Amino acid sequence: MKDVALALIRRGNRWFLQRRNPSNPVLPGVWEFPGGKCEAGETPQHALARELQEEVGWTLRAAEPWPVIEGSIRLHPFLVEADGDPRTELAWGWFTVADMLSLPIPPRNHALIERMRLQGNLGSSQVI
């Protein structure tokens, strides 16, 4: 089973999402939380730090684990504090939970977004 770490980064009542390249053969053009799969011998938190730097250009400052979402891929979401500015070549944005429900997102993220909606304001994560 693949383990995937996801960064949940909040600014006020909005959450950071990035858009997959429309030419990507896997889920082209969908909006998603930054993150990626764990490499051999890598913990989800280490994968989170690596992927956040590689994908977005941010340095992980703090990560609080959130309940794992089990399935064919095991998702490890983390409430994240990070430093930096998003890479300019990325399509990205800050979205409310209501906004996210109307975006094309990976099917596995629907359960995560529903948890976010039910729990309201989670932590104090934001990018500085």
Secondary structure, 3 states (H helix, E strand, C coil): CEEEEEEECEECCEEEEEECCCCCCCCCCCEECCEEECCCCCCHHHHHHHHHHHHCCCEEEEEEECCCECCCEEEEEEEEEEECCCCCCCCEEEECHHHHHCCCCCCCHHHHHHHHHHHCCCCCCCEC
